[in-house]
Amino acid sequence: MERESMEFDVVIVGAGPAGLATACRLMQISQDSGNELTVCVVEKGSEVGAHILSGAVFEPKVLGELFSDWKEKGAPLHTQVTDDEIYMLSSDQNARLMPNSLVPKTMHNDGNYVISVGNLSRWLAERAEELGVEIFPGFPASDLLFNEDNSVKGIIIGDMGVDEDGQPKDAYEPGMELHAKYTIFSEGCRGHLGKQLIEKYHLDNGKTPQHYGLGFKEIWKVPSEQHEPGKVVHTGGWPLTEGASGGGFLYHLEDNQIAVGLIVDLNYKNPHLSPFDEFQRYKTHPVIAKHLQGGERVCYGARAITKGGLNSLPKMTFPGGLIIGCNAGTLNFAKIKGTHTAMKSGMLAAETIAHALQAGVDGGKDLDCYNERFEKSWLQAELFSSRNFGPAMHKFGTYLGGAFNFIDQNWFGGKFPITLRDEQPDYAQMAEVNAYSKIDYPKPDGKLSFDKLSSVYLSNTFHEEDQLCHLRLKDERIPVEVNLVKFDEPAQRYCPAGVYEIIEEAGESKFVINGQNCIHCKTCDIKDPSQNITWVTPEGGGGPNYPNM
C-alpha cells in the first residue's frame, strides 16, 4: 500500500511523562545550540493524559532539572505530602501501624507531592508545544518501519475506518508513515512496539524476565471534614493471600478528592483469584473505609506496572532509536515510584540524540553511548539500590521480604553484597485449577465495592463497535481447549474490565472477547498462562478517557 509520509529528526511514541520530558529536553538543547530540530510526539489516546493512570506520589527533583522555574510556570503540584503512614493488614478487620523506625527509608515521602500524572502530562505537553514540538493525539503507532540495514526508520500510524473483518469502511483513511533519524518508544508498560523491538534486537539477553503488577485506582470525592490534604497511606498484607502479593495505597489530593488503589503482583499462583474483586474488598477494611465512607466514587481505572527493576531492564538502545520509561522498566520499586525515573530516562535519551546529531552522527545508528550517560546518572544509582526489593518480596513473602528490604535499605543503603534474582516469568507461575479452592468474593454493596461494568463506565472507555479487534489470539482453540481445562480460563478474572468471558452456546463452551470494554491495561498480554493473547493498538482515540488519573 502506498502511504503518505512525513520526515522528522525525532519521532516519540507516547505522550506520557517520559516521552514529553524527552521532547522538552530535545528542544531545549536545540534552542541553546542553535541547531534546529524537528520533533513529533504521537499519542494513541484521544487527548494527552487520556490513557495516563498512576498513584501517584511524585518526587519533584527531576522536574527541577527539566524546568527550574516549574512553580512559576504553574506545574500541577499542589499538594505536598504532610503525613505518611504504613499499615500491615493482618485480616479484614485488623491492622498494625508500622513505626517509622521499621520502615525502609526509601518509602518515606518528605518533600514529595500527591499529584495526577495525567495532569502533569497535560502540563508537559503545553511546555513542549511552546518549545516547538508537534503533538498528535488520537494517532496510535501501529507498526514499525525499518531501513535496508535493519535499523528503525520510523512508524506507521494506524489505519482508520477498518471493520471487524479487517475490510475498509466508507470512511477508511490509511495511516501515514512517520520517518525519523531516531525514534523513541515511550509507550508505557508492555508497549506493543517495544515488545517487538526487545524481541527483534534481543535487548533482554542476559536479563531476568520482566515482572509486572496490575494497579487499580479510583478517585473519590469525600466530605470536607474527613479530607486531610497531603495524607499518604500505604498498606501490605490482606486481602492478598493464598499465593498473592502486592500492596495498597490511599492519597488525599486537593479539592476533597482521595485516590485509593491496590497493586496486585502478576506472579500470583491461584487461578481463581480476581484482582478486581480483591481491590473491591480492600476498600472495606476499616483502615481504608473510614476515609471513603460518605463519599462518592467519581473515576475508575487499571493499568499494568513494569516493576522488574534493574535486573530486568533491557538494553535501551538499538539501531535507530531507544526504549525509555515504563516501556523499558525504569520504575524504582523500593520507592513505589516511576514517574521521576521515567522522565529522567527520557531526558538522558534526549541529550544522547541531540549531541549525536550535533556531532554529525547519521540517523539509524545504535547510540549505545546512552549507557554511559545512564550509568553516570542518579537514575542508575537509584535502580541499583532497589534491585533486590522486588525479588526479596517474591522469594521470601511480605514479612520476611520486608525484613530483608529494611536491612538492605536502612543498614546497607541498597548496597547489600548479594543480588537476588527472580528467574520465573509471571505467567508461568499460575497453578492449575485443582491446586486451589475457589474464592467466595462478597457481592458489591454499591457503597464501597462495585461491579466491573459500572466501574468501566466510570473510565469513560469508548471504542467503535465495528472495528477490527485489537486483542489477537495466536490460536483460537487455546482458551477453551487448554486454559479452560487447566486454569478455568483465568482471563475471565484477571481482566479488570470484563473483556473476556466463557459462554455456553449449543452445549459447547465459547470464548468471547468484548474488546469495546478494554481499558488498555495490558494484563492479558502479560498474564495469559499460554501466552496466547497479543494486545495491539485499536483505532486512534479508543480506550479510556481519564480526566485526572
N, C-alpha and C positions, 0 to 999 in steps of 0.2 A: 504494500500500500504506500502511495506517495503521501507524505505528510509535510505540512509547513514546518519551518524550523526557525529558531531564534538563537543567537550567539551571545554568550556572556563570558566574562572572565571566571566567575564562580557562580555555581547554582547550589542552593542549600535546600535540602528536602526536610521540611518540618519547621513550623513557626512556633516552637516551644522555647523555653529559656536558653537552651544550648544553641539552637540554630540562630536565634535572634541576637544573642551575645556575640556569636561568630560574625554575623553580618555587621553589627555595630563596630566591632573591633577592626574588621577589614576596612571599613570606610574611614574610621579614624586614622589608621595608618596611611591610607590612600591620600587623605587630605593633608596630613602632616608632611608627606613626602612629595606631594605634587604629582604623583604617579596615579592618574585617574583609573579606577577600576569600575567595572560593571558587575553588579551583584544582584541576584534574583533569589527570592525565597518563595517556594511553593508550599501550600498548606491544604491538606485534604478536608479540613473542617470548613463549615460554612462561613466562619469568620475566625480570626486569630483568637485563640483561647477556648473555642467551642469544644475541643476534644481534650482540654487540659484538666487533669484531676490529680491533686496531691494533697497531703495532710492540711496545712504544711506549717512547720516551724522553719524559719529561714534564717540562715547565717549571713549577715549583710556584707562581710568583708569583700566578697567578690564584686558586689555591686559598686563598692567604693573604688575598686581597681578599674572598673569599666567607666563609671561616671562619678568623679569625685564630688560633684555637686548634685547627687541624686536627690537629696532632700529638697533643694531649691527647685529642682525640675519636677517635683511632685510625685516621686515614686510611691506606689501604693503600699507603703509600710507604715501602717497607722497604729498598730497595737503591739507594744513591746511586752515581752514575757515578764510577768510580775510574780508568778507563783508556779512552782514546779513540783509535782507530786508523782510518785511511782507506787503503785499498789501491786501486790501479788494476790490474785483472786484464787482462793482455795476451793470454793464451791459457789453455788448460785446465790448464796447469802453472805458468805464470809470473805473477809479480805484483811490483808495486813499492809499498813502503810510502811514503806521501806524508809529507814533513816538515811539521810544524805550520805552518811559515812559509809554505807554499804552499797551505794550506787556507783557503777562505773562513771568516772568523771566525764567521759565523752557524752553522757546523757544529760548533763546539766545545760541549761539554756540561758544563762546570764548574757544579756546583750542581744539576744535573738528576737525575732518578730514572728507573730502569728499572722499569716498572710493568705491571700488567694493567689495561687500560682497562675491561674487563668488571667487575673487582672494584672499581675506582673508581666505576663506575656503581652497583653494588650499595650501596656505602657512601653515595653521594649520595642514593640512594633512601631509605635509613634516616633520613638527616638531613631529607629533605623530608617524610617521614611524621611525624617528630617535630614539625615545624613546622605540620602540619595539612593537608598535600597528600594528595589521594586519588590512588592509583596503581592502574591496572587493567592488569596484564599479560595477554597472551592475547587482547587486544581490538584488532584492526587497524582503523585508519581507512581505510575503503574508498572513500568518496565525499565530495564537498564539498556543503555546503548554502549557499544564497545567499538574501539578503533581496531584497525587491522592488526596492530601489535598486541591486542588483548587488554589494552588499558581502557578504563572507563571514559566514554565520550560524553555522557550525559544521561538524560532520562527521557521517557515518553510519558506525556500526560495522558491519563485515562480517557478513553472514548466516552462520549455522552450519547444517550439515546439508543442503548442496546437492550433488546428484550430478553426475557428469561431463557430463551433458546439460543442467545448469542447473535441474533439477527438484528440488523439496523431497523430502527423505527423511523417514522416520518421526520422526527426532529433530530435524527442522527447527526453528530458532529465528531469527526475524528480528532483525537488528541494531537497536540503539537509535539515536536521534538525540541528539547532544550539542550543545546550543546554548550560545553564549558571546558575551560582549560583544567579546572578542578571541580569536582562535585563532592559536596559534604552531606553525609547522611545522618540526620538528627531526628529520626522518626519516632523516638521514644522506645519503650520496652518492646522487644521482639518485632522490630520493624521488618516488614516482609522483604524489602530490598536488602537491608542489612544482613538478614539471614542468608540470602542468596550469595552476597559478597563474601561472607565468612566462609561459606562452603566452597565457593569457586577458588578463592585465593588461599584456602587452608589457614585462615588467620588465627584459628584456635588450636593449632598444633602445639602440643606440649602443655596445654592448659587443662585445668579440671573442668568438667561440664558446668555450663552456666546454671545458676539456680534462681528461682523466682518465688514471689509471693503474690497473692491476689488481695488487693487493697480495696475495701469498701469505704464509702464515705457518704454521710448525709449532712445536710445543713438544716438546723432547726432555728426557729425564731422563738425565743423564750421570754417570759415576763421579766421586766427590768429588775425586780427585786431579787431574782436568782441569777442575774448575769454579773460575772466578775471578769471584766476585760483583761486579757493577758494571762489568765489562769490556764495552765497546761497540766493535763493528767495523762499518764501512760500506765498501762496495765500489762501483766503477764499472767499465764495460768488459765483458769476457767474462762470460757467454755471449751477451750481447745484441749481435749484429752484423747485417749484411745489412739495413739499414734499420730497426733497432730500437734503442731506448734505454731506460734505466732504471737501477736500482741495487739492491744487496743489503744486507742487514743481519744482524747476529748479536749478540744481547744476552744476557749472563749474568744471570739473575734469582736469586731466593733458592731454597733447597731443592734445590740441584743441578739446576736447570732452566735450559735455554737456549731462547731464541726465535730462530728463523732464518727469513729470508724474502727474497723478491725482488719488486721492483716493476717491472712491465713497462708502459711508456708505451703507451697505447692509440692512439697515432698511427702505430703500426708499419705498414710497407708490404707485407711479404711475407705473402701469404695462406696459405702453408704453415706459418707459424710457429705453434707451440703453446706459449703461455705456461706451461702446466703442466709440459711437458717441459723447457722452459728452466730452470724452478725445480729440477726434479729433477737435472739435470746440474750446476747451480750448486753444489749441495751436495757434489759430488765434487771440487771444486777443493781443492788441499792447504791453502790458507789457511782454508777453511771446514771441510773434512773432519776436520782434526786436533782440532777442538772436539767433533765429533759421534761419532767412531769409538768403538765400545764402548758407545754409549748406546742408548736406546730411544725411538722416536717415540711420543708419547702423545696428540697432538692435531694436527689439520689444519684449515685454513680458507682462504678467499679472500674479498676484498671490493674493490670498485672504490673509487677515491680521487678526489675532486674537487680538481684542482690547477691550475686556470687562474689563480688569484690575483686581484689587484685589477683587472686588465684585463678579466676575465670575470665579475666579481662583479655580479650583477643588483641592481636596486633591491630592497631587502629589505623594504619596506613596501607594503601595498596596502589597500584599504578592508576593514577588519575583521580585520587580522592582520599577521603578519610571517613571513618565512622566515629561519632562522638556521643557524649552524654549517655543517657539510659539505653540508647541503641547499642552501645558497646558494653555498658555496665559499670559506670563510674560512681554509683551510689556508695556512700560511706555508711555501712550497716551499723557500725558501732555508735554512730550519731543518729541513726534513723533519718538521715537527710541526704538528698541527692540533687537538689536544685543548684546549690552553690558549686558543687563539684562538676555538674553537667555544664554549667556556664563557663567554668574555668577551662574545661577540656576544649570547648569551642573557641575561647579566646586564644589558647595556645595554638589551635589549628589555624586561626586567622593570621596570627603572627608568622607561622611557618609558611603559609601560602603567600602572604604579601611579600615577605622578604625573598622568597624564591622567585616570584615574578619580577621583583625589582632587580634581582641579580641576573635576569635573563634566562632562568631555567625554563625549558619548554614545558608546556602542559602535558599531562599524561604520565609524568614521572611518579615514582614511588618516593614520596617525601619522608623517608624514614628518619630524617633529621628531627622530625617531630618527637621521636622517642627521647632524644637528648633533652629537648625543652621540657618534656613531660617529667623526666627523671630529676631535673633540677628544680622543679616547682614544688610548692606546698601540696599540690594535689597528689603527687607520688608519695610524699611523706604521710599524708592522711590515709591513703588507701593501704599503704604498707602497715601502718599501726593498727588498722582494723581488719587485717587479713584473716585473723583467727576467729573473729566474733561469730560469724555465721556457722562455720564448721563446728565450733565448740557447742553451740546450741543444738545442732543436728546430731552430733555424736553423743553428747552427754545429757541432753534434755534441758528443760528450763532451769532447774535448780542447780545441778552440778555444772551445767554450761554457764549459768550466770556467775557462779563462784569462780570458775576459770577466768571468765572475762573481767571480773572485778580485779583479780590478781594481775592479769595481763595488762589492763589499762591503768590501774592505780599504782601498782608496785613497779611494773616494768615499762610503763609509758608506751605500751603497744609493741615492745621490742623483746617479747618473750623468745628465748632461743630455740623455739620449735615452731614450725609452720604446720598447722593442721590442714588436712585436705578432705573434701567430700567428693569422692570419685563417682558416685552413682547419680545418673540423671534423675530429675524429679519424677518424670513419667514412669520410670522403671520401678519405682518404689511402691506402687499400688498393689495391694494384696488381692487375691481372688475373693469372690463374694462370700464363700463359706468360711472365711477366716475371721469374720466379724459379724456380730449381730446387727440387725437394723437399728437405726436411731429413731426414737419416737419423739419427733420435734413437736412442741406445742403449737396449737393453731394461733395465728396472729390475732392480737387483741384490738388492732386498729387504733391504739393509743401510743404504744411504744414499739410494737412489732407489726409488720405488714407483709403482704404477699408480693410475689415477684412482679406481676403485671402492673399493679398500682405503683410500684416503685419505678419500673421502666417508664411509665407515663411521666413521672417527675424528672426524668433525664432529658425530656424533650427530644427523644430519638425519632428520626424520620428517615426512611428510605423509600424510594419509588417502589411500589409493589411489583410492577412488571419490569424488572431488571435482572440481569444475569447475577445469580447468587455468588456472593464473594466468599463463601465458605465451601471450599472444594474438598471432595473426598478422593483420595488416591484409589480406593477400592470400595465401591458402594456396598459390597457384601459384608465388610468387616463389622459395621456397627451391630448388625443382628447376629451374624454367624460366629463372631468372636467376642466382641465387647459385651453383648447382652448375656451370653452364656457364661463368660468368665468373671465379669465385673458388674453385671446388671446394668450395662451401659451407663457409666458414670457421667457422661455428658449431660444427662437429664438433671444432674445435681451440681456438677461443678460450674456450669454456666450460670452467671448471676443475672441473666436476663430472660430465661425461659426460651432460648433459641431452639434447643434440641428436645425432642420427646419421642417416645415409643408409643405407637398406637396399634390397635388391633384392627385389621382390615381383612374381611373374608376368612377369618380364622387364622391369619398369619400376622406376625409382628412386622411393623414397618417403621423405619427410622425417618422422622420428619425434621426438616430444617426450616425454622421460622426466621429467615435471615433478616426480615424487616425489624425484628426486635433487637438486633445486635448493637451493643454499646461499645464495640471495638476494644474490649479488654484484653484480647488475645489468649485467654486462658485455654481455650480449646486447642489452639496451636501448640501449647506447651504441655498440657496435662493428659491429653488423649493417650491411654496406655499403649495403643497400637501405632501412634504417630501417623494417623491416617487423615487428619484434618489439616488443611493449609488455609490460613487466613490471607486474603489479598484485598487490595483496596476496592471498595464499591465505587459507584459514581460519585463525582465530586459533590461535596456538601452533605453527603449522607452521614448518618450516625447521630450521636448525641449532640445537643446544643446546650452545654453547661454555661450558666450565667456567670458564676464566680467561684468555681471549684478549684 
